[in-house]
Amino acid sequence: MAAEFAYPDNAAKTADARAEPHDTPGTLSSSNGPAERAEPEFKTEKMSLSMGPSHPSTHGVLRLQMELDGEILTKADPVIGYLHRGDEKIAENMTYNQFVPYTDRLDYLAPLANNMAYAIAVERLARLEVPPRCQAIRVITAEMARISSHLMGLGAFGLDVGAWSVLLYTLNEREKLYKLFEELTGARFTTSYTRIGGVSRDVPDGWLGRVNAFCDQFLPILEETLALLTRNKIFMDRTVGVGVIAKEDALAFGLTGPNLRGSGVPLDLRKDRPYSGYDNYEFDVPVGTKGDCYDRYLVRGEEMRQSVRIIRQVIAKFPGGAWYATDARKIFAPPKEKILSSMEELIQNFMLVTEGPQMPAGEVYFEAENPKGILGFYIVSKGGGVPWRLKIRAPSFCNLSILPKICVGWLISDVVAILGSLDFVMGECDR
């Protein structure tokens, strides 16, 4: 089910005000698009200006090469590659499990979701079905990662447009999530939790109850945080009608995730092509109506509410049984107590560590609904424990492609708001 947003009354007034023409030449004149400059009486020379790659508003090492007519952009080209690490080529020189920590470093704000997408891709290559308990654990961690990522995006976006308090609220809630991540995985940030055929360990005693308790206290704090922005006059002046992405343009440029849904396209792989048991849970897909910065903010706020809704359902239906694929002897390592007591299990573990999980020849493409959009892995295998080719479809890379179109005509200060609303991560963009 897709849920559309209704703008607050004062947001509609702000959009109307933007639509009124101004008397001063060269100022903003429309909420449906960028500024239109009146022809000046004298000719001015355009100026070239770089924003980034070391700049707080570029959310990492993005360089935006701008051409300015006064303070209005006439051209904006994103320059990427400053964080390029060659992850795809690295993956072709190590075993499937050895690449799991590298997926942490893609969208490093949601490593648990990256782990899950990669593991499912390899499991589909191996034609391996993981148990329901493993699927449930992965869904919980992926939705917690979605909340964590959106909180960081929301806090940074607020900070970009002058709302400092929002960041303090969101960082405080992310700290609570990090404590839960540490209890489960042993790490706060780069978790490397998922394995091909399962997860590295089962949930500890009482952990699900603590996740439920977090959800109970999180929702009121989320509403309080969003209330700082939703009807805030300054925030709305900076976002309503700014950086509008038409539905057709969003599809043409390959946008996914909240940036696509903010433009009114209700595409969510958790609904449209369910994986890991998502079809067993009820949730809504929020979509925007105008496709501006304000809509993209509203979509992410609602997505956090829906993530809490999913987590509660998973915990209520949490299945028993194994947390890894027990019949995948050549793919998943045996329990440690068996490795230390049985020669057969010791040999099996030695072969997995040295040669990697053994995969059949073939190719597979799998994509998952990550916080930034659709994260896809294309894997080609010639058999054995190392992929012959591996390619990554990074959502932030595709989402940034529309910048040259939507930035032209806006002021430099508007570009800051547009970048914040796209909520990209350069770790997965550059790979």
N, C-alpha and C positions, 0 to 999 in steps of 0.2 A: 504494500500500500504506500502510495506517495502522499506526503502531506505538504501542501503549499502554505507559505507564510503570508500573513496580512501585515502590511506595514503599519506601525503606530501612526496615530493622527499627525503628530508633529513631524514624523519622517515624510509623510505625504506633503506637508506644507513646505518642507525643505526642498523636496523635488520640484514642487511648483515654483518656488522662489528661484531655483536654478534655471527654470525654463523661461523666466521673464528676461527679455533683452535688457542689457545695460546701456547706459548712455555713453560710458567711457569706451573709446575704441581699444580693442586688444584685450578685453576682459572676458571671463567665462560668460557664455550666453545660452547654454542648453544643458539639461540634465540627461539628454539622450545621447550625448556625444561630447567630444572635446571642444575646446574653445575655438571660436572663429575670429580671426583678427581682421579688423577693418584696414583697408589699404592706407598706410601712413602717408603723410605729405612728403617725407624724405626717406631715402633708402638706408637701411642699416645692414651691417655685415653680420652674418651668422657666426656663432661661436661654438667651438667644439669643447666638450667638457666630459671628463671621465668621473663616474661615480663608482668607487670601488677600484680594485678588488678588496681593499681593506677599508671597509666602511660599515658602521653599525646598521645602517638601513638596508644593506644588501644581504643580510642574514647569512654571512659566510663570505666565501671568496668568489663572488660574482662581480664582474665589471660591466657596467652599463655605459657604453659609449654614446653620448648624447650630442645632438646638434640643436642649438638653441637660437631662437629669435627673441631676444630679450630674455624673459623667463619662461617662455613657452617652447615646448619641444616640437621640433619639426622632424626629428629622426631619433630613434633609440634602438641600438643594436646590443643585445646581450653577448658578452664575450665570456666563454667558459673554458674549463680545462686546467684551472690553477690547482685543483685537488685531484687530478687524474692519477690513479694508482694502478691501472691495468688489471682490475679484478677479474675480468673475463678471461684474460690470458693466464692469470695466476691459477684460476680454477682448472685449467686444462693441464696443469702440472702438479696436481695433488689429488688425493683421494676425495670421495664425495663427502665424508664426514669432516675431513680436514678443512673443507671450504666453509663450514658452518660459521666459524668466528668471523669470516670475511663478510658474511651477510649482515652481521651486526653493524658493520661500518657503512652500510648503504644509507638507509634512513636511520641514523644513529639515535633518533628520538623514539623509534619503535622497533628495537632489535628483535623482540619476541615475535612480532608480526612478520618480519623478514625471514626469520628462521623457519617459520611455519610454511610460508609460500615456497621456499626452496625445498624443504623436506617433502612436501606433497608432490612437487614436480618430479623429484627423483623416485618417490614411491610409485608414481604412475608409470614411470619408465620401467620399474621392476614389477609392475602389475601387483603391487602389494597393498592390501587393505589393513589399516591399523585398527585396533579395537575401539569400541565406543568410549571407553574411559579416556584413552589417549586423545581422541577427537574432542571430548569435552574439556580436557585440560588445555588443549591448544586454543579452543574458542575463548575460554576465560582469559588466557594470557593475551590473546590477540586483541580482545576488547579493552582490557586494561591498558595495553600499549596504545590503542586508539585514543583513549581518554588522556593518557600522559602526553601524547603527541599534540593533541588539540589544545591541551592546557598551555603547553609551551608556545604554540602558534598564537593562541589568543593573547597570552601575556606579552609576547613580542609585538604583536599587531597593536595592542593598546599602547605600548611604550612608544612605538613609531609615531603615533598620532597624538601623543602627549598625555596618556592616561597611565601614570606611573603606578598607582595603587593596584591596578589589575594584575600586574606582574607579580606583586608580592602575594596576592591571593593564590594565583595559579602555582607558583613555586612551592608554596606551603603544601598544597594538595599533591603535587608531584612527589614531594619528599615522603609522604605517607605511602604512595605507590611504590617508591623505591625500596622502602622497608619490606613491603610484601614481596617484591621481586627478589630481594636478597634472601629472604626466608626460603623461597622456592628454589632459586637457581644458584645461590651462593655468590651472586654478583648483583650490583645495583644498575649498572649502565649497559655494558656489553655482556649480555647474559649467556650466549651460546648454549641455550637450554635444549633446543630440539635436536633429535637425532633422526637419521634415516630409519624409519620403522618404529618410531616412538618418541619419547622424551628422555632426558638424562636421568630423571628420578621422579618418583611419585610425589604427590602433594603431601606435605608433612601434616601431622595431627593438628587439628584445630585451625588449619590455614584457611579452609573454605569459610569457616565462621568469621574469621577476621576480614576476609574479603567482603562478606555480607555486611559486616559492621561498617566497613569503609563506605560501601554504597549508601547505607542509611544516613551517614553523616555528610556524605559528599553532596547529595542533591540539594539540600538547603543552602550550602555554601556556594554551589554552582549558580543557583538562582540569585544569590546576593551579588556574586561576581558579575553576572550578565546584566544585572540591574544598574551596575555602574556605567554601562555603555549603551544599552538598548535605546534608552530615551535621552541620552546625554546630547545636549545641543551641539557641543563642539565635535563630538565623535560623529554625529550624523552629518554635520556640515562637511566633514572631511571624507565621508564615505558614501553618502546617498547620491546616486547618479554619477559617481566617479568610477572610471575604469569599467564601463559596461561591456560585457561580452555577450553578444547575441548568440542564441541557441545554435544557429547555423555555423557561426564562426567557431564556437566551442567544439562542435563535432568535426569541422574541417581541420582544425589544428590538433586534433587528437587529445584534447583535454579529458581528464578523468577525475574521479573523486569529487570532493566538495566543490571544486572549481567548475566542473561540468554540471553537477546538480544545482549549483547556485544559478545557473543559466536556464533552469527549467527542464533539464533532461533527467528523468528518474532512473538512471542506470546505476545499479548496485549489484555487483557479482554475487553478493551474499543472498540476494533475492533471485536474480535472473539466472545464475548458474551456481547453485548452492554447492558448497564443499564442506568437509569436516562436520557435517551434521547441522549446518545452519538452517536447513529446511525444517528442522524440528522446533524452531523458536519463532515467536511472533515479535515483529518489530516493524516500525514505519521507516520509509525512506524520505527524509526531508528534501524538498526542492524549493528553489527560489522562483521569483516571478520577473525580476528585472535584470538579473545578471550583473549587478554592480558590487562594489566592495562590501556594502552593507548586507546584501543577500548572502555573500560567501561567509560573512561573520555569523549570520543567523543560522545557516546550515550547520556549521561546525558546533554551535551551541546546542542545537537539537540533537545532533549525532551523539554527543556525550550523554544526553538523557537516554537515548535509545540503547547505547552501550551498557548503561547500568541495567536497563530492562532486560537485555540479553543475558548479562552475567547472573542476575537473579534467577532467571529461568534455568540456566545451566546448573546452578548449584541446587535448585529444587529437584532437578531430574538427574542428578549426578550418578552415573552408573558405577557398578562395581567391576571386578575383573582385573585383567592385566592392563598395565599402562604402556606396554610395548608389544610389538608383534612377536609372540612367542614361537611361531612357526618359521620365522625368517632366520634360520641358523647361519646363513652366509651373509647376513646383512646387519643384524643387531647383536651387540656383544652380550654374552650371558651374564647373569648376576655375579657380583664379585665373590660372594661366598662359594659359588660353584667353581669359579676360576681358581680359587685357592685350594680346592679340595678334589678336583677332578682333572685328570690329564686331558680328556677329550675337550672339555670346556677351555682349558688353558691353551690348547693348540688352536681352537676356534678363535679365541681372543687374539692370539699372536698373529693369525692370518688376517684378521680384520684390521689390526693396527698397521701391519706392514704392507698389505696389498689392497686394503679398502674393501667396502661392500661390493660384492660381485654382481654386476648388472648385465642383462642381456643386450645384444645389439639392437639398435633402434633409435628413434627420436621422439621427443615429446615437447609440448609447449603447455605450460600451466600458468595462469595468472590469478592473483588473489586481490581482494579489495583491501588495500592498505590505507592508512590514514591520509597519505598524500594523493592517493589514486590507485590505479591498477599497476601492481608490480608483477611482471612476467618473467619467467625463466624458460629459455629454449635450450634443450640439451640434446646433443647427438652423441650416441654411444656406439663404439665398435666392440663392446664387450669388455669385461674386466672391471677394475676398481677406480679408473680415472676417466672422466669424460673426454671425448675427442674434441668436442666443441661445446661452449657454453656462452650464451648471449643473454643479456639482461635488458628488459624493457623497464626503464626507470621513469616513474610518473612525473617527477620533478623536471626531468629533461624535456618531456613533451609539454608540460604546463608552461615552461618558460618560453616556448616557441612563439607564443602569442604576444609577447611583450612589444615587439616593433609595431604591432597593429593598434594596441589599445593605449599605448603611452603617448602617441603623437597627438599634439594639440593641448596637452595638459601642462600645468605648471610643475616645477621641480618638486614642490611640496606634495602635489597630488601623486607623483611617481612613487614617493615614499609610502603612501597609503596603498597604492596598487600592488607594490611588491609585498607588503605585509599581508594583504588579503589573499595573495596566491599561495602563501605558506609553503615555500619550497625548501628543500635541504640539498645543499651542494654535494654532500657526500654521495648521494645516489645519482645526482645529475651527472657528475664527472666520472664516477665509478673508477 
